[in-house]
Amino acid sequence: LAPSPRLSASQCRLPPTRYAAQPAPSPREIAAPLLPAPSATRRPPAPSNRAPSRPHLAPRRSVAPTFLDASRRPFPRGIRVPRAPFAVRGIREAARGTTVRGARTMAAAAPPLCAWLVAAGAHADFGADEHRQTQCLDAGSGATFGLDRRPLGVRRRGSARSGMAVSVALQPERVIVEKKRPDVKQRRVVVTGMGVVTPLGHDPDVFYNNLLDGHSGISEIETFDCSKFPTRIAGEIKSFSTEGWVVPKLSKRMDKFMLYLITAGKKALENGGLTEEVRNDLDKTRCGVLIGSAMGGMKVFNDAIEALRVSYRKMNPFCVPFATTNMGSAILAMDLGWMGPNYSISTACATSNFCILNAANHIRRGEADVMLCGGSDAPLIPIGLGGFVACRALSQRNSDPTKASRPWDMDRDGFVMGEGAGVLVLEELEHAKQRGATIYAEFLGGSFTCDAYHMTEPHPEGTGITLCIEKALADSGVAREEINYVNAHATSTQSGDLKEYEAIVRCFGQNPQLRVNSTKSMTGHLIGAAGGIEAVACIQAIRTGWVHPNLNLENPEKVVDVGVLVGAEKERCEVKVALSNSFGFGGHNSSILFAPFK
């Protein structure tokens, strides 16, 4: 129900031919579908002898306007519709004793009736007493033809309910045809490219060969003076160049996390054979970028704070956009011209896995054909190091950096920070085949859960981790027995390592071929980028048939079965299905699965 606009008297005195292009039905004909069956005992209403209150107006038997014509379309939105007093009685008698909702219900039962019924002075409850309805009719008829002396646009209080016309639109019931949603499982997702920027190398093969050889990328921090910090070691990138990947003008302004992200993203495209010539033939509306960051542009924002101490005029005008976590994906998409899904996810240390699974789901749902996905972080600045030191989460084994990260070892004393980026090219299978791409592995699926327990500590029973793994298996359609390699999140913390190990054994302990390792024993914890480079490690394990060692596992925890964990040397493993776990502050759990393409 909506109030009917008013017309001036001059507008209502238009010649009848202006309104009636064809004979108009009477009010009783219009309201007939709403009227009850005639009763023989019911007496017709007595004719009214009441004199018209506005003798100078046109008689009520004037030609009805065409908006009451059931065979024509109602007036378009915005057209002022005059109120016809004679229509009130028909509506009132048709819906006597019912509510507006009841009138709509009756209208739905009579689809052939498609007309506009205009009631001047009708209550929301059509069963109001006759005396009040008569008063409303008299009070509204003056306003109907624009003779109200109040200024234009000023309404009488309560007129929307008792004195203003209302319009009831009765239209045929529309048949809604629902399109059948395609089965997401019909679109398979494959990995066709990889790009990394890590302390162990900036090429996927170099990176993985260093992992297989047991090289550690953890060393003393050289970027800034950290002599006053209790922790002075990290997985720091010693040599890095953006030449050929990022234009010098932007390279000087951007935060490191964006430089790592763009460089790794473009290297993944090159690794996947998506050269500029090939990209020009792609449908760019179906190509997207989903690369996240846990910390964002910390360096740019910190520099802006320092500049603000002098004056706001000294601040970098790019400090705000370059500090946000989404800007890396946005800049890369602008560079490539990709107009598909583009955003970032920030779920602490689980960021990369969240991005990879969401990117794959865009492809599985048919919303994209190619997606760049992963994570990037550059937290090695004083405020980043100091923040984690304050949390008492970092190792202080400064005298022997390469021995500091030691997952599942009894002598572990915290994790080691790292920096870098890991990016995958995910592609729809048929799209990859059509362009002749090299398929490294198939993405099977994954899942997310939340511990809902503590900001930094895992659930004591590991229920969130177990649930996440089980949901990932269900999403992928994989049996527990098929999982024979797990790249664990294991960061070298006291509680985190054990809770994850217990969940893994609870889910896959019956599989004698299961092998578990932690990439962080050699790279440190790359925060939001950790899942990205660990996904690359899983794919490389599938390609090569080798899994890298667990470094520094010299004195394993008593509850840990060393037969499940990879030892100090690389091991041969024909991976059937690889599971990669990533967990983050806030209780964020994520698991994703890869398998050889068949």
N, C-alpha and C positions, 0 to 999 in steps of 0.2 A: 504494500500500500504506500502510495506517495501522494503528497498534496498536489492538486492540480493548479497550474499557474492561472493568473487572472488575465482577463482581456478588458479593454476599455469598452465603453458603450458603443463608440463608433465602429470598433472592430466587430462587434456582435450584430450590427445592423447592416451587414453586407447583404446584397441581394441573395435570394434563395438559390439562384443558379450557380452562385459562387461556391455553395456548399454541396448541393445535391446534384451530382452527376448522374445518379440513378436513384430509383425509389428506395427510400430508407425503411427498414423494418420498424414496426411499432415496438414500444417498450415491452409489451407482453410477449411478442415474438422473440425478442432478444433474451428475455429472462425465462422463456419456456423450459429450456433444459434444466433449469435450477428449481422449478416449481414442483411441488408434490402433485401426485395424481389428483384430479378433481373429485371432490366429494359431493354427493347429492344433498347432504344435510347442511353443507356450508352455504351461508347466504352471502351474496355479493355485497361489497361495501356500499353504503349509502352515498349518493352524490353529495359533494360538499357545496354549501352555499356561501362559503367564505369569499368575501370580495378580495380581489387581488390587491396586495399591498403596494404595488408599483404600477398604477394604471397607465403611466406614460410609456411603459416598456412594451416590447413586441409580445403578442399573445403567446401563450404556452403551446398552442397548437401549430406553431410555426414549423417549417420544414426542418427535420432533424439533420444535423451535420453528418458528413460522410464518415466521421470517425466511429459512428455506431453501426456502420455497414459491416456485417460479418464476412462478406466475400472479399473485402479489400484489406490491405495491410494497415495496421495501426499507424498513427502518426509517428514519424521518426523522433528520436530523442531530441529534446530542445524545442519542439514546436509547442506553442501555447494552445491549449485545448479549452474551448469555452465549456462551461458547465451547463448542462441542460436540466432545468428543474423537474421536467416531466419524468426524467429517468429515475428520480429518487424513489417514487412510489413503487415502480416496478422492482427495483432492487430490494426495497424494504419488505415488500410482500414476498419476494422470492426467497429471501434469506431471513425471514422473521424467526426470531428465537435461536438463531445460530450466530457463531462468531465469524470473524474474517477467515480464520483458519478453516472453519467448516465450509465456507463458500469456496475456498480454494480446493478442498477435498471434493466437493460436488463438481467443480469444474474439471478436475482430473477424471471424473467418471463420465464426462460428456466431452470427449475430444473434438467432435465436429464443431463445437461452439468456439469460435476464435474472434472475439470482439472486445472492444474497449467499453466498459460500463462506467459511467461517471456519476458519482453520487455526491450531491451538494448537501453537506450538513450531516452525513451519516456518521454514527458513532462507531468505534472499533467493535463494540458489541451491538449487533443489529437488533438485539432483543430489548433495547432500552424502551422505556415507557413512551406511549404515543405523545404525551404532552411535551416531553423534552425534545422528541424528534421534530414536532411541529415548531417549537421555538427555534431549534437549530436551522430548520428550513427557512424560516422567515429571516433570521439573522444573517444567514449565508447568502440569500438571494440578492441582497443589495450589493454585497461584495462580488457576487458572480459577474455582474456586468460593469464592474469598475466604478460604482457610485460611492464607494466608501470614501469618506472625507479625510481619512488618515493619510499621512505622507507615504509616498511610494516606498515599498520595502519594509514598512513597519507593520507587524502582525499583531492582532489581538491575542492576548495571552490565552493559551488553551485552544486557539483556533485550529491547530493541526489535528485536534482530536474531535472537536464538537462543531466547529463552524466552517471548516474548510473542506473543499471537495476532495474526494479520494478517488483513485483510479484502480480498478481491478482488471488485470490482464489475464484473460483466459485463452490459452493456446493449446493446440494439440500436443499430446505427450511425445517427446522426442525419443527416438530409439537410439541408444548409445551403442555404437559398435566398437568394442574394445579390440585393439590390435594384439595379437598374440605375441608376447615377449619372447624373443629368441633365446634359446638355451645358451647361457654363457659358456658352457663346456664345449660348445661346438667350435669356438674360436680358440685355437691353441696358441700359446705365447712362447716364443723362443728367444734366446740370447744370441745376438749377431755382432755385438761389439763390446769392448771393455776399455776403460781408461782409468789410470791411477796416477796419483801424485802422493808418494809415501817416503818415509825415511829410508826405505830399502830400494828405491828406484821409481822411475816415472814411466815405466813400460810394463805391461802385464807379465811378459815373459821374464824380464829381468827381475821384477818383483818376486815372482814365484820361485825362480831359481835360487834367489837369496834365502827365501824361506826354506826350501828343501835342503840347502846347505847349512842351515842353522845359524845364519848370520844375524846379529842383533843390530837394530837401528837406534838403540838407546845410547845416549851420550850426554856429556855436560852441555848445559844451555849456553849458547854463545850470542844469542840475539840481544840480550840485555844483561846488565849486571845483577846477578841474583845471589851475590855473596851473603846477603843478610837473611836469605830465606833458608829454612831448614831442609828444603828440597831444592836441589840445584841440577837435576837431571830430567831428561825428557826424550821422547822420540822426535827430535827436531830435524827438520829438513835443512840440510847444510847448503845444498846448491840447487837453485831453482831459477829458471828463466822463462819469461812469457814471450820471448821473441818468436814471431811467427804465429802466435796464438791470440795475443791481445794487443791492440794498438797502443803505442807508447803513451799517448795522452791519457787514456783510461788507466793504463797500468800504474801511473804515478798517483792517481787519485783513489783507486779502489782499495778496499780492505783485502788482506791476504786470502781470506776465505773465498772471496769472489774470484780472485786470480786462480786459486787452486781449482775451483769449481769449473770455470770456463775452460781452463787448460785441459783438465781431465775430460770434460764433456766433448771437446773437439778432438781429443785423442781417441776417445771411444768411437766417434763418427769415422775417423780415419781408419781405425782398427776394423771397423765393420764394413769398410768399402763404400761408405756413404760420402763420396767426394762431392765437390760442388756441382759437378756435371750431373751426377746421379740425383742429388738433392733437388736440382731444378726440375726434374721430372716427377717429383713426389707431389701428392696433394697436401699442401702445407696446412690446410685446415684440419687435417687428420694426423698431424704430427705435433707432439707436445713435449714439455720439459717439466719434470717434477724432481728437483734436486733440493734437498733440505739442508738445514744447518741447526745445530743445537744452540750455539752461542752467538751466531751472527757476526756483524762487523764490530767486534770489541775494540780493535785498535783505532778505527776511525772515530768511534764514539768517545773513547778515552782521550784521544787527541783533541776532540771538540771541547771536552770538559776542561782540559788544561788551557786551551785557548780562551775559554770563557773567563778564566781567572784574571786574564788581562783585560779583555773586552770582547763583547759579542761580535764586534767587527772583525776580530781575528779568526772567527770560526769558519771552518770549511763549509761552503754552502751545500756540499754533497753529504754532510755528516749524517743527516737523518735518513735519506734514501739508501745510502751505502751501508748503513748499520742494520737495516731490516733484513730478516732472513730470506725473504722472498725475492730480493733484488737480483741475486745471482742467477736464478732461473729466468727472471724477466729479461735481464740483459742478454743472456744467451739466446733466448727465444727471439729477441729483437734482431740480434746478429744473424740468426738463421732464417728469420721470417716465418717461423712456425707459429701457427695461430690456433693450435689445438689446446688441450688442457695445460694450464700453466699456473703453478702455485708451488708453495713449499710447505713442508710439515716440520714441526719442531717438537719432538718428543724425547729430548735429552739424548741419551746414548742409544736409543732405539730408533732414532730419526731415519737412518738409511733404509732399514727394513720396512718401516711404515711407507716410505716413498716408493720403494720397489713394488710392494704389494698393491698399493693404490694405482700405480702406473699400469701394472699388469691388469688390474680390474678394468681400467679404462679400455684396454684393448679387448679383453674378454667380453665386455658389454657392447662392443661395436662402436665405441665413441672415438677411437683412435686406431691407427695402424702402426705407428712408430712412436716410441716414448724414450726419452733420455731420463734416467732416474738414478738416484743414489744420494750421497751426502758429502758435505764438505765442512771443515772447521779449522780455525787457526787461533786457538786459545792461548798460545804461548806468549803472553805478555805479562807484565807484573801483576795487573789486576786479576788476570785469569789464574795464574799460578798461586797468588796469594789467597784467592777465594777457596781453592781446593785445599790449600794448606790449612786454612781456617776450619774446614770441614774434617780435618784429620783423616783424609782419605788417601794421601799420597805416601809412597815409599820414601824413606830417607836414607836409602843405601847409596849415598853419594860417592863412596870410595870405590865402588865397583858397579858402575851403571849397567853393564850388560847382564848382571846377576840380579837386578832389582825386581824385574817382573817375573814372577815365578808362580803361576797358577797351580793350585792344589798342593803346593809344597808347604810343609809345616813352618818354614822360616819366612814366609811371605809377610810383608808389613804394609801393604797398600799397593795401589796401582800406580802406574807411571803414565803421565800425560803424553799425548802425541798430537801430531797435526797432519793434515793432508786431505785427500779427496778420493772417492771411488765412485765411478759412474758406469752404468750398463746401458746398452742399447737393447731395448725389448721391442720385439716386432711380431706382428701377426704371422703365423706360419705361411699361409698362402702368399702373403705379400712378400715375405722373405724369399720364397721359392721363385716367385715371378721375376725378381731382380737378380736372381742367382747368388744370393748372399751365402756366406759360410756360417753354418749354424754350430755354435759351440756347445749349447746345452738347451734343454727345455725347462721353462719355468712351470712348475706344477701347481703352486698355490701357497697359501699361508694363512696366518691368523694373528689377531691382536687380543690381548686381555689386559685386565688391570688387577693388581694385587689388592687395591683398596685397603692398604694396611699401614704403610709408613712412607715418608718422603724419600728416604735413602736406603732403608733396610728391606730385604726381601721378606715375604711371608714366611714365618718359621716352619710351616709345613710344606712350603713350595706349591701350594694349591694353584696359584695363578700361573706358574710356569707349566705345571702339568696340564692344566686346562688349555693353555695356549698351544702346546704341542699336539694334544688330542684334537683340537679344533682344526689345526693346520693339516693333520692327516685326513680328517673328514673332508675338508675343502679340496684337498688334492686327490682324494680317492685312492690313497696309498695305504697298504697294510703295514702294520708295525714291523713285520719281518723283513720288509723291503729296505728299511733304513739301515745302512751299514756304515755311514760316516756322519758324524756330527761335528760341526765347527762351533764350539761352545763360546758363549759370551765371556766366560771366566776371565775376570779382570785382575786377579791376584789379591782379592779382598778376603777377609776372614770368613764372613758369613755367605757372601754371594757365591763363591766357588762351590761350597759344599751343598747349598740348597739347589743349585742348578744340577750338580752331579747326581744328587738323590732323585731329582725329577727325571733325568735322562735314564737312569737305571730303572726307575719305576716303570717307565714307558717301554724301554727297549732292552731291559736286562736279560731277557731270554734269548737274545740274538748273540751267538758266540763270535760272529764276524764283525761286531760293532767296534768301530775305532773312533776315538774322541780326541780332539786337540784344541789348542787355543793359539790363534795367530798373535794375540796380544803379548805373548811371551817374548816376541821378537820386535814388534812394532811399537809396543806401548798401546795406550788407549786413545784412539783418535776421536773420541767423544761422538759427535754426530756422524762422522765419516767412518766409524769403525765397521758398521754393517756393510758399507759399500765395498771396502777392500776385502772383507771377509767373504762376501758373495763372490768376488773375483777369485779368491783362494779356493772356494768350493768348485767353481767352474773349471779352474785350472787342474784341480784334483781329478775331476771327471775326464778332462782331456788327456792328461798325462798318465793317469793310473798310479800316481804317487801322492801320499799325504805327508805333509811336513811334520817335523818333530815338535814335541813340547820341550821348550828350552827351560833349563834350571829346575827340572823336576828331580831333585836329588834326594829329598827326604819326604816322600808322599805322606799325606794324611792317612791315618790308620783305617779310616772308613772307606778309603778309595781303593778300588780294585785296579792295580797297575796293569792288569791284563786287558782292561778296557781302554786305558789311555795309551796314546802313541808315546813311544820312548824318546830317548835323546837323539835318535837317528830317524831319517825318513823311512817310511814303510810302503811296501807295495800294497795297493788296494784298488780292486776293480769296483769302482763306486756304482752301486745300483741307484740309490737315491741319497742325496746329501741334504742334511738339515742344517740351517744356520740360525742360531739364536742371537737375539739382541734385547737387552733389558735396560731400562732407563730410570733415572730419578723420577719419583712420582708413582712408581709401581707399574710402569709401562712394560708390557711383555710383547715380544713379537717373534714369530718363527716363519721362515720361508723355506721352500723346498725346490731343489733342482735335480734333474736326472739327465742321463745321456739321451740325445735325440734319436728316436727310432721311427 
